[in-house]
């Protein structure tokens, strides 16, 4: 019974961690850089600039195709230092026990 309870708890934790959330990018916009990364599964990512959803191929280009790698993308034009970049998606590196790593 303990094993079943542990499996149940781990499964629930894993599922909750797989819910898409808003993530910040790892870099700070400065008006010059165009390349950014976020710790989300590439296929789950939606990019927002100042709260407005950006379109892949029009506003930015995806540069990482790895399914479970960090999501990397290049804006067509460098965001200003005052711009807010957020990526909505499933966090990558979530283990079955619900921890990150």
KAVEN-V127982 format. One record per residue. BURIAL is b if it has 9 or more other C-alpha atoms within 8 Angstrom, else e. D_LAST is the distance of its C-alpha to the last C-alpha in whole Angstrom. Layout:
burial = [BURIAL:BURIAL]
d_last = [D_LAST:D_LAST]
//
This chain:
burial = [e:e:e:e:e:e:e:e:e:b:b:e:b:b:e:e:b:b:e:b:e:e:b:e:b:e:e:e:b:b:e:e:e:b:e:b:b:b:b:b:b:b:e:b:b:b:b:b:b:e:e:e:e:b:e:e:e:e:b:b:b:b:e:b:e:e:e:b:b:b:b:b:b:b:b:b:e:b:b:b:e:e:b:e:b:b:b:b:b:b:b:b:e:b:b:b:e:b:e:e:e]
d_last = [28:25:23:24:23:19:19:20:18:15:17:18:14:13:16:16:12:14:17:17:17:19:16:18:18:16:20:23:26:29:32:31:28:27:24:21:17:15:11:13:14:17:19:19:19:22:23:26:28:29:29:30:29:29:30:28:31:33:31:28:27:24:23:20:20:17:16:12:12:13:16:19:22:26:28:32:33:31:30:32:30:31:29:26:24:21:20:19:17:14:11:9:5:6:7:10:10:10:7:4:0]
//
